[in-house]
Amino acid sequence: MQPAIFPTGADDILPPPRRSVWSVLSEIIVMAIPFATGAIIVSGLHLGKVAILARAPQATPLELQSMLQPAFLLVLALMEGLAISNQVFSARSKNNWPRSAILPASWRMSGYALIGLSLFAAIAYAVSQYVSIEDQLFRQTLDYLPLYILSLSAFVVFDIFYAAMRGQGKLARSLLPFLGLAVLDLATTYVLLTEYNMGFEAVLIGNLVGPLLMLPVIVLLLKREAGQAITHLKEQVKARTTQLLMFVGTPIALTILVGSLSAAVIFPVLAEFGSEYASAFLVVMRFRVSFMIPAIAIGSVIAILVNQLAENSTPTARLQYLGIGVPVMLGFYGLLTALLPFWGDDMIRLLVSPSQNTNELRAATDLVMQGLQLTFFFVSGAAMLQVVMEQLGRATQVLIIAIVTEIITGGVVFYAQYVGHDLNMAIWLLCVVSGLTFALFLLQFAFLLRQQGRRDAV
């Protein structure tokens, strides 16, 4: 497919071919601060919801949230595929085509999202009606699945518009509606769960309230950023967004989808060791997601800065961001992981308090946390490399690595349960697989550096 041709809107002067290490790092860090703040809000939303559910009078809401994690990852796959494609589109509008195109592109991506979520929910509803399951927890999970998917629709659309703001590098002004979204979501869930004893319905309503109220705000912010609409760009927008969805969005979505398939194995298998271990794994995984935030933020900023460069920029201009930012962040994460035993327990205590109702969950969480410590470095490093490569033309290679490693992940957990019946073995094997994944991504990053030195990635 030939790329769509836009009228040029670039007046910006390219950065000098050679800059100091501190100059490059400072540019990345300054842009990453609001980016990481936004990611912290997302993490706070997820961790806050886990903390609320862990302290609920009944254990069922947290167990259902754990069992619905594969469905959440399925929705996340759709959301990230569309949002990252929109982010790349927005970033490239900085120097390669008119900025006004980002608004129709965002609406187009949102339409695709609603169609996809409606299809997922319809399939889930059909399955819940015609599949008979005796286990009570699995039956409840299946019954809630269609509503859970639909409850996330407003957040998906919000994130697509938020991604367009990220691509423009105008993230700071969109943090307030994002913070409002998180506060409204958590407050609604807490009040309905504790004051009205609504159970898991509180989670569903909370998922909707925050995004629905804040969506008009983020749309208005993006409309102001886009400026006056140019109607004759409709066909170019359609062609360019289709191209990005094919070569960026689809591999990203499939990569996350592969991860959701392994989660579909991991959570039920861990539940065989005891339902508290499935919940403990969810708590540790959400903590690890928050730990990954700076790495993902830096990786996204590096990719955005490279994509914002005009298409005729020099290899030196592209490599200065990749060759400095990534190694520095890997070293920083090595240090953070080494110090994790000195501060990680405080974070776990915030999520799961050692009370009479949560003693078993806290003990299981401590065991899983101790066993998976190394994965905090491996997964964070791999996530940063993955974000960079997905947005710079190596999304297909990332997908292949994900398929291989996720199949291995599901296989080793299944083996530990049904052959070895050993939780410690399962945790150790998960560490080995995460290390292998990091090594493969590091190798692909070396290929990316060589590729960027020769030509444009996409």
N, C-alpha and C positions, 0 to 999 in steps of 0.2 A: 504493500500500500504506500502510495506516494504521500508525503506530508502535506497537509493543507497549507496554502500560502496566505498569509495575512499581510496587510499593509504594515510596513514597519512603523514602530512608534518609539524607536530607541534614540535618545539623545545623549545617553549616559556615556561617560568616558570610561574606558576599561581601566582597571587598576594597574599600577606599574607591574612589570613582569617579575620583579624580585622585591620581596619585602622581608623585614626582620621577623624572627619567630614570635616575638612579643606582639608585634603589630597584627599578625594573623590571628594569634590566640585571643587577643583582646577583642577583635571584631567578632570572633565566634562566641566568646563568653558573653559579651554585651547583648548579642541577639538571643543567646541561649537562656538568659535569665528569665525574661517573660515567657519563653517557650517552656522552660522547666516549671515555672509557676503554674502555668496552665495544666501541665502534666501532674503536678502535685495536687491540684484541685480534683482532677480525675481520680487519682489514687486515694485522696481523702474521701471522695464519694464512695468508692468501693470498700475501703477499709472501714469507714464509718458505718456503712450498712452491715458489714460483717460484725462489727462491735455491737451494734444495736441488736442484731439477731442473736448473737452469743449471749446477750444479757436478757433476752426475752423470757417470760415466764415458762413458755413451752419450747421444746427443742425442735419441733417440726419445721418451723420456718427456715432455720439454718440448714437443716438436713435437706429440705427441698431446694434451697439455693445452691447447695453443693451438688445435688443430683442434676440440676438444670445447668450446671456449668458447661457441659458440651453444647447445649443449645445457645448459651451466651456466646461461646466461641464461634458458633455458626453465624450468628448475627454480626459478631465482630468482624468476621471474614468479609461479609458483604459491605459493612460500614467502612472498613479500612481500605478495601479495594477501590471503592468509589471516592472516599475522602482523600486518599493519597494521590489518586489520579487528578482530582480537582486541585490539590495543593501543587502538584507539578505544573498543571496548566496555568495556575495563578502565578507561580514563580517565573515561568518562562514569558508571561505577559509583561514582565518587568522591562525586558529589553528586545523582545522578538515579535510582539504583536500588541494591538491596542488593549489597554487595561479594561475597557468597558465590556470586553468579552467574558469576564469572569462571572458576571451575574447570570446571564443566560446559561452558562456552563454549569453553575451551581444548581439552578432550577432543573436542568436536564438530569444531573446526577441524582437529585432528590427524587425525581419521578421514577428513575430506575430502582432506587432504594425501596420506595413504597410498593412497587410492583413485586419486587423480590420478597419482601417481608410478608405481603399478603399471600403469596404462593406458599411460602414456608408454613405459615399459620394454617392455611387450608389443608395442606398435607398432614400436619400434626393433628388437626381436628379429625380428619378421616381415620388416621391411625388410632386415635383415642376411642373412636366409636366402634371400630371393628376388631381391635386386638384385645383379647382377654388375658389379664394378668392377675394372679392371686396375691402376690406380695403387695402389702398395703402402701409402702413407700413408693414403689415403682408405679403403682396405680395412680397415686396422687400426683406424682411427677408428670405422668402422661396426661392427666386431666388438666393440669395447669399449663401445659406446654403451649397451646395456641395463644392463650391470653398473655403469657409471659413474652412471647415473640412480639405480639402486637403492642404491648406496653413499652417496648424499646424503640418504636418507630419514630417518635418525636425526637428522641436523643440522637438517632442516626441522622435525621435531617439537620438538626442543629450542628452536628459535628462536620457535616459536609460544608456548610457555610463557614464554620470556624476554620476549616482547613484552607479555604480560600483566603481568609485573613492571614493565616500562617504563611502561605505562599507569597503574599505581598510584603511579609516582614513587619506587618502592623498588628502584632499580637497583643501588645500592652493594652490597647483601647478595648479589646474584646474580652479581657479577663473579668471585668465586672459582671457582665451577663452570665459568664460561665460560673463564677462564684455564686451568683444568685441561684442558678440552676441547682448547684450542689446543696446549698443551704435549704432550699425549698423541698428538694427530694428527701433529704435526711430528716428534716423536721416533720414532714408529712408522714413518713414511714414510722418515725418514733411515736408520734402522737396516736396514730391509728393502731399501732401495735400494743402500746402500753396503756393508753387511756380507754380505748374502745375494744381491745382484745380481738382484733380482726384477723389475726393469723397472717398467712402469706398474702392475702388480699391487700394488706398494707403495703407490701413491697410493690405490687402491681400498680397501685394508685400513685405511690411515690415516684415510680419510674416515669409516669406521665406528667405529673403536675409541674415539676421544675422545668423540663424542656419546653412544654407547651407555653408557659408563661414567658420564657426568655427567648423563644424563637423569633418573635417579631423584632426584638431588640438587635439581635445579631444580623438579621436580614437588612435592617435599616443602616447598620454600620457598614455592611458590605456594599450596599447601594451607594452610600456616600463615597466610599473608596473607589468604586468603579467609575463614577462620573456619569456623563451623559451617554445614553445608549446609542449604539450605531447599528441600525437595523439590517444593513446589507451584509453583516458578518455572520448571519444565521447559518449558512451552509458551511462556512469555514469552521465555526464552533462545533457543529455536528461532526465534521470530518476529523478535527483534531481531538475531540473528546473520545470519539470511537477508537482512534489510533492509540491514545493513552490507555484506555480501558483494555485494549487487546494486549499491549506489550508491557504495561505497568500494573494496572488494576487487577486483571485476571490472574497473573502469577501470584500477586500478593494475597488475593482472596483464597486461592487454592492452597497457598502455603499455610495460612491460618486454619483453613478447613482440614488440612492434613493433621494439624495439631489438635483440632477438636475431635478427630477420630481416635487419636491416642488417649485423649482425656476421657472419651466414652468408655475406654477400657480401664484406665487407671482408677477413676473414682469408684465404679462398682466393685473392682477387685479389692481396693483398699477397704471398702465397706465390709468385705468378707473377713478382714482382720478385726472388725469392730466399727460401728458407724462413727465412733469418735475419731478414727484415723482418716476417714474421708473428710470430715469437717476440719481436722487438724491440717491435712494437706491443703485444703482451701485457704485456711488462715495463713500458712507459711507461703503459699503461692501468691496471695494478695500482698503480703509483706515484701516478697521478692520483687513484685511488680513495682512497688513504691521505691525499692532500692535501685531499680533499673532506670528510674525517671531521668536523672542527669545524663546517663549514657544515651538513652533514646533521644533526648532533647538535643544533645550535641550532634548525634548522627543526623538528625533531621535538619539541623541548622547547616551543617556542612553540605548536605545534599541540596538544600535550598540555595545556598550561596553559589554553588557550582552551577545549578540550573538557572540562576538569575543572570549569569554571565551571558553576554551576547553569543550567538551561535558561531561567530567567527573569532572567538577569543583564543588566546594562545594556550598551548599545553601547560606552560609554567603557571598561568593564572589559575588553572583548574587544580593542578597538583599541590599548590601551596596550602590549600585548605585540607586536602586529604592527607598529605604527608606529615603535617604537624599536629592537627587536631586529634586524629585517631590514636597515634602512639601515646600522646600525653594522657588521654582519657583512660587508656588501658592500664597505664602505670598507676593512675589515681585509683582505679577500681581494685587493683591488686592490693593496695594499701588499705582501702576501706574493708575489703573482705578479711584481711589479716586481723583487723581490729574489731571485727564483728562480735566476737564473744564478750567484749567489754561494754557494748552498748545495745546489742540486739535483744537482750532479755527485757530491757525496759520497753521496747516496742511491742514485744509479745504480751507483756503485762497490760499494756493499754488495750489490746484486742481481746485478751482472754484473762479475766481476773480469777485467781485461785479461790473460788467460793465453793460452797457445798454443791451447787448445781453444776459447776464446771470443773470439778477436780479431775475427772477422767479426761476431759477435753484438754485441760492444761498439761497434764502429764504426757498425753499423746503428742501435743504440739511441741513440747520441749524435745521429745525424742526425734520427731521428724526434722525439727529445726537444726539440731545438732548434726544429724546425719547428712543433711543437704547443704551444709555451709559452703562447700566448694562450688556448688552450683550457682551461688550468688555472683561469683566472678565469671564463671563460664557462660552463664545465661545472659548476664548483662553485657559482656563483651561481644557475644554472638549477636545480641539484639542490636547493638550499635552498628556492627558491621553489616547486619542484614538490612537495616533501615537505609544505610548509605547505598548499598549495592542495588536494592530494589528500585530506588529512584534514579539510578545512574546507568541503567541499561543491563543489569545482570539479574533481573528478577527471575528469569527462567532457571538460571543456575541455582539460585536460592531455593526455588521450588523443588528441584531435583534433590538437593541436600536434605531439605525438610522431609520429603517423602521417605528417603532412605532411613534417616535417623528416627523419625516418628514410628515407622514400622518396627524398628529395633526397640524403641522405648516401650511400645505396647507389648511386644513379644517378651521382653525381659521381665516386666511386671507380671504378666500372665504366667511366665515360667516360675517366678518366685512364689506365687500363690498356689498354683495347681501341681507343681512338681516338687519344689523345695519347701513350700509353705513356710517361708521365712521373710518377715518384714524387713529385717536388717539387710538381707540379701537384695531385696527389692530396692531399698534406698541406695545401697552401694552401686548397684547396676545403673540406677538413674544418674548418679554422679559420673560414672564412666561414659555414659552416652552423651551427657551434656559436655564433657571434655572433648569427645570426638567431634561433636557438632561445632564447637568453638574452633578447633583445629582446621576443620574443613572450610569454615567461613574465612579464617585468616588466610588460607591458601587462595581462596577466591578473591580476597581483597588485594593480594599481591598481583593477581592477573588484572584486576581493575586498574591498579596504578599503571601497569604497563600499557593497558588499553587507552587510558586517559592521556598518556604521554604521546600517543600517536594520533588520536582523532576524537571527535565528539562521541559520547557513549550512545546517544539516541538521536 
